[in-house]
């Protein structure tokens, strides 16, 4: 959660409690609650964030807001509108990231989710899914069972040895996807360029899938 969002929630909730404490009737308390909901909407605070925030907010959402489809729709529509320009920019950034090589349905599904996560700004999920796509394809090409546990780093080494990864540059890119993916999956603070990870994943997958002369 962003620190400023946390502060806004605290301020709005304090205002709400103050209004409730000064209310002299149930209609006034109901009005205070509706004001609180509308202020949350206007500030474009994520309902998903609120669900993991203060217990009182959780109770309100589960008991009342969850029953109000129009309100929930307005919140998410407002959030998308707030991020509209960034969503457009991120989608346009992907124009060089599409894979031309034929993919299996499984890889297409994983990469489809990864690109949607990127477009909507879910960077850590994007990286985790890129790592998953690489892991899946290397297992497939190395003849490993999908449900068996292997360290991706070991798969990368074996793929280079078997020349499934035909160049050291591709091994390095695969290694980078793995390393950053590990950081993300273990919730460690780590700076990374999400688009660069997507493009590295694309290059490695295409390198593996491209037919090569013997």
C-alpha positions as CSV (number, residue, x, y, z in Angstrom):
1,X,0.0,0.0,0.0
2,X,1.2,3.5,-0.8
3,X,2.1,5.5,2.3
4,X,-0.1,8.4,1.2
5,X,-3.1,6.1,0.8
6,X,-2.6,4.8,4.3
7,X,-2.6,8.3,5.6
8,X,-5.7,9.2,3.6
9,X,-7.6,6.2,5.0
10,X,-6.6,7.2,8.6
11,X,-7.7,10.8,8.0
12,X,-11.0,9.8,6.4
13,X,-11.8,7.2,9.1
14,X,-11.0,9.7,11.8
15,X,-13.4,12.2,10.2
16,X,-16.0,9.5,10.0
17,X,-15.7,8.6,13.7
18,X,-16.0,12.2,14.6
19,X,-19.2,12.6,12.6
20,X,-20.7,9.5,14.1
21,X,-19.8,10.6,17.6
22,X,-21.6,13.9,17.0
23,X,-24.6,12.4,15.3
24,X,-27.8,12.7,17.3
25,X,-29.8,10.2,15.3
26,X,-29.5,7.0,13.2
27,X,-30.3,9.0,10.0
28,X,-27.4,11.3,10.8
29,X,-25.1,8.3,11.4
30,X,-26.2,6.8,8.1
31,X,-25.5,10.0,6.4
32,X,-22.0,10.1,7.9
33,X,-21.3,6.6,6.7
34,X,-22.5,7.5,3.2
35,X,-20.2,10.5,3.2
36,X,-17.3,8.3,4.2
37,X,-18.0,5.9,1.3
38,X,-18.2,8.7,-1.2
39,X,-14.9,10.2,0.1
40,X,-13.3,6.9,-0.4
41,X,-14.6,6.8,-3.9
42,X,-13.5,10.3,-4.7
43,X,-10.0,9.6,-3.4
44,X,-9.9,6.5,-5.6
45,X,-8.7,4.3,-2.8
46,X,-8.5,0.6,-3.8
47,X,-11.2,-1.6,-2.3
48,X,-8.6,-4.4,-2.6
49,X,-6.3,-2.4,-0.4
50,X,-9.1,-1.7,2.1
51,X,-9.8,-5.4,2.4
52,X,-6.3,-5.9,3.8
53,X,-6.3,-2.7,5.9
54,X,-8.2,-1.8,9.1
55,X,-10.6,-4.4,10.6
56,X,-13.4,-1.9,10.8
57,X,-13.0,-1.2,7.0
58,X,-13.1,-4.9,6.3
59,X,-16.3,-5.2,8.3
60,X,-17.9,-2.3,6.4
61,X,-16.9,-3.7,3.0
62,X,-18.1,-7.2,3.8
63,X,-21.4,-6.2,5.5
64,X,-22.5,-3.4,3.2
65,X,-20.3,-2.4,0.2
66,X,-20.2,-5.9,-1.1
67,X,-23.9,-5.8,-1.5
68,X,-23.7,-2.6,-3.6
69,X,-22.7,-3.6,-7.1
70,X,-23.1,0.0,-8.4
71,X,-20.7,1.4,-5.8
72,X,-18.1,-1.3,-6.4
73,X,-18.4,-0.7,-10.2
74,X,-17.9,3.0,-9.7
75,X,-14.8,2.5,-7.6
76,X,-13.1,0.3,-10.1
77,X,-14.2,2.4,-13.0
78,X,-12.8,5.4,-11.3
79,X,-9.5,3.7,-10.6
80,X,-9.1,2.7,-14.2
81,X,-9.9,6.2,-15.3
82,X,-7.3,7.6,-12.9
83,X,-4.6,5.3,-14.4
84,X,-5.9,5.6,-18.0
85,X,-2.9,7.4,-19.5
86,X,-0.4,5.0,-17.8
87,X,-2.4,2.0,-19.0
88,X,-2.3,3.3,-22.6
89,X,1.4,4.0,-22.4
90,X,2.2,0.5,-20.9
91,X,0.2,-1.2,-23.7
92,X,2.0,0.8,-26.4
93,X,5.3,-0.2,-24.7
94,X,4.5,-3.8,-25.5
95,X,4.4,-3.2,-29.3
96,X,7.9,-4.8,-29.6
97,X,7.4,-7.5,-27.0
98,X,5.0,-9.8,-28.9
99,X,6.4,-13.2,-29.8
100,X,6.2,-14.2,-33.4
101,X,7.1,-17.8,-32.9
102,X,4.3,-20.3,-32.4
103,X,3.6,-21.0,-28.8
104,X,1.8,-23.8,-26.9
105,X,-1.6,-22.9,-25.3
106,X,0.0,-23.1,-21.8
107,X,2.7,-20.6,-22.6
108,X,0.2,-18.3,-24.4
109,X,-2.0,-18.4,-21.3
110,X,0.9,-17.5,-18.9
111,X,2.3,-14.7,-21.2
112,X,-1.3,-13.4,-21.7
113,X,-1.7,-13.1,-17.9
114,X,1.8,-11.5,-17.7
115,X,1.1,-8.8,-20.3
116,X,-2.3,-8.0,-18.7
117,X,-0.6,-7.6,-15.3
118,X,1.9,-5.3,-16.9
119,X,-0.7,-3.2,-18.6
120,X,-2.6,-2.7,-15.4
121,X,0.6,-1.9,-13.4
122,X,1.0,-5.2,-11.4
123,X,4.8,-5.4,-11.9
124,X,5.7,-8.1,-9.4
125,X,3.0,-10.4,-10.8
126,X,4.3,-9.7,-14.3
127,X,7.8,-10.8,-13.3
128,X,6.6,-13.9,-11.5
129,X,4.6,-15.0,-14.6
130,X,7.5,-14.4,-16.9
131,X,9.6,-16.6,-14.7
132,X,6.8,-19.2,-14.7
133,X,6.7,-19.2,-18.6
134,X,10.5,-19.7,-18.8
135,X,10.3,-22.5,-16.2
136,X,7.5,-24.3,-18.0
137,X,9.2,-24.2,-21.4
138,X,12.6,-25.4,-20.2
139,X,10.9,-28.3,-18.4
140,X,9.1,-29.1,-21.6
141,X,12.2,-29.0,-23.8
142,X,14.3,-30.9,-21.3
143,X,11.7,-33.6,-21.0
144,X,10.9,-33.0,-17.3
145,X,7.5,-33.6,-15.8
146,X,5.5,-30.5,-15.2
147,X,4.5,-31.4,-11.6
148,X,8.1,-32.2,-10.5
149,X,10.1,-29.7,-8.6
150,X,13.3,-28.3,-10.2
151,X,15.3,-25.2,-9.5
152,X,15.0,-22.9,-12.5
153,X,18.7,-22.1,-12.1
154,X,19.5,-25.8,-12.6
155,X,17.2,-26.0,-15.6
156,X,19.0,-23.0,-17.2
157,X,22.4,-24.6,-16.6
158,X,21.1,-27.9,-18.2
159,X,19.5,-26.1,-21.1
160,X,22.8,-24.4,-21.9
161,X,24.7,-27.6,-21.6
162,X,22.2,-29.3,-24.0
163,X,22.3,-26.2,-26.3
164,X,18.6,-25.6,-25.8
165,X,19.9,-22.2,-24.8
166,X,22.2,-21.8,-27.8
167,X,24.1,-18.7,-26.6
168,X,25.6,-17.5,-23.4
169,X,23.8,-14.2,-23.9
170,X,20.5,-16.0,-23.7
171,X,21.6,-17.9,-20.6
172,X,22.4,-14.6,-19.0
173,X,19.0,-13.1,-19.9
174,X,17.3,-16.3,-18.5
175,X,19.4,-16.1,-15.4
176,X,18.3,-12.4,-14.9
177,X,14.6,-13.4,-15.2
178,X,15.2,-16.1,-12.7
179,X,17.0,-13.9,-10.2
180,X,14.6,-11.1,-10.2
181,X,11.7,-13.5,-10.2
182,X,13.2,-15.1,-7.0
183,X,13.4,-11.7,-5.4
184,X,9.8,-10.9,-6.2
185,X,8.5,-14.3,-5.0
186,X,10.3,-13.9,-1.7
187,X,8.9,-10.4,-1.2
188,X,12.4,-8.8,-1.1
189,X,12.8,-5.2,-2.0
190,X,14.3,-5.1,-5.4
191,X,14.4,-2.5,-8.2
192,X,13.8,-3.8,-11.7
193,X,12.6,-2.7,-15.1
194,X,9.4,-4.7,-15.8
195,X,9.4,-4.1,-19.5
196,X,13.0,-5.2,-19.7
197,X,12.1,-8.5,-18.0
198,X,9.2,-9.0,-20.4
199,X,11.5,-8.5,-23.4
200,X,14.3,-10.7,-21.9
201,X,11.7,-13.4,-21.5
202,X,10.5,-13.0,-25.1
203,X,14.1,-13.2,-26.4
204,X,14.9,-16.3,-24.4
205,X,11.6,-18.1,-25.4
206,X,12.1,-17.2,-29.1
207,X,15.7,-18.4,-28.9
208,X,14.5,-21.8,-27.5
209,X,11.6,-22.2,-29.9
210,X,13.4,-21.0,-33.1
211,X,14.4,-24.0,-35.4
212,X,18.1,-24.2,-35.6
213,X,20.3,-26.0,-38.2
214,X,22.1,-29.1,-36.8
